[in-house]
Amino acid sequence: MKSFSAQSVVVSFLVLMGFWYLMSGYFDVTHSLMGILSVGIVLAINHRIKKHSYFEGETDVVKDLRFIFVPYYFVWLLVQIVISGINVAKILLSPSLPIEPSVVKFKVNYPNPHCKMILGNSITLTPGTLTVDIQGDEFIVHAISPASFEGLVNDDMPQKVLKLFTNEMHPVISDFEVIHSKEELS
């Protein structure tokens, strides 16, 4: 059984309650009690699930997270989502429809599996890209155009994710390969 820090439980409770208030829009006692009950149930279920290890190197992510960089990462990711959304809109609204779909394959060098999860989700959240598969350290990503995976080629997004967990910066992406057809993927 894995151990959990009190910090993890407190942070999870506060984040979930913040989300509860954001989504409900009610701050009265009745709704607050329903929120506390709901968050308590979610935390209890999550605790039972977290008793098991599902992958190698699994740790309590809250202990490893550098909280000071989380707001900066969210703001940076939001800006990237807007910029990518504008680029995808330009492609789709262009009469010539200049779509150049590609599949890219690369390996990452991260200190823990949570970095991979955050990178995969960040890629998928960014319009024009989709994380198709993650096997060990290898990612397969679909992109609508070469501009869509530019942040991966220049190691920008992976470096931002790495900064969430460590101050030891190093190149994250290696063995980057652009695949244009299904046959090349095999």
HELIX and SHEET records of a PDB file:
HELIX    1   1 ALA A    6  SER A   24  1                                  19    
HELIX    2   2 VAL A   29  LYS A   50  1                                  22    
HELIX    3   3 VAL A   61  ASP A   64  1                                   4    
HELIX    4   4 PHE A   67  PHE A   69  5                                   3    
HELIX    5   5 VAL A   70  LEU A   93  1                                  24    
HELIX    6   6 PRO A  113  LEU A  125  1                                  13    
HELIX    7   7 PRO A  146  PHE A  149  5                                   4    
HELIX    8   8 GLU A  150  VAL A  153  1                                   4    
HELIX    9   9 ASP A  156  LYS A  163  1                                   8    
HELIX   10  10 LYS A  182  LEU A  185  1                                   4    
SHEET    1   A 4 THR A 129  GLN A 135  0                                        
SHEET    2   A 4 GLU A 138  ALA A 143 -1                                        
SHEET    3   A 4 SER A 102  VAL A 108 -1                                        
SHEET    4   A 4 ILE A 173  ILE A 179 -1                                        
END                                                                             
